[in-house]
Amino acid sequence: MDIDYRVAIVLAPILVAAGWAAFNIGAAALRQIQGFLNKEA
């Protein structure tokens, strides 16, 4: 069974960019949620 590495080469940068964006947006979202919860208390 031969694996076509061209698919991985094409998808790797897209997956890295998506992961980086999710990491940054996730961190900002957590800060916003924590600020909202702290303001309510």
Buried (B, 14 or more C-beta within 10 A) or exposed (E): EEEEEEEEEEEEEEEEEEEEEEEEEEEEEEEEEEEEEEEEE
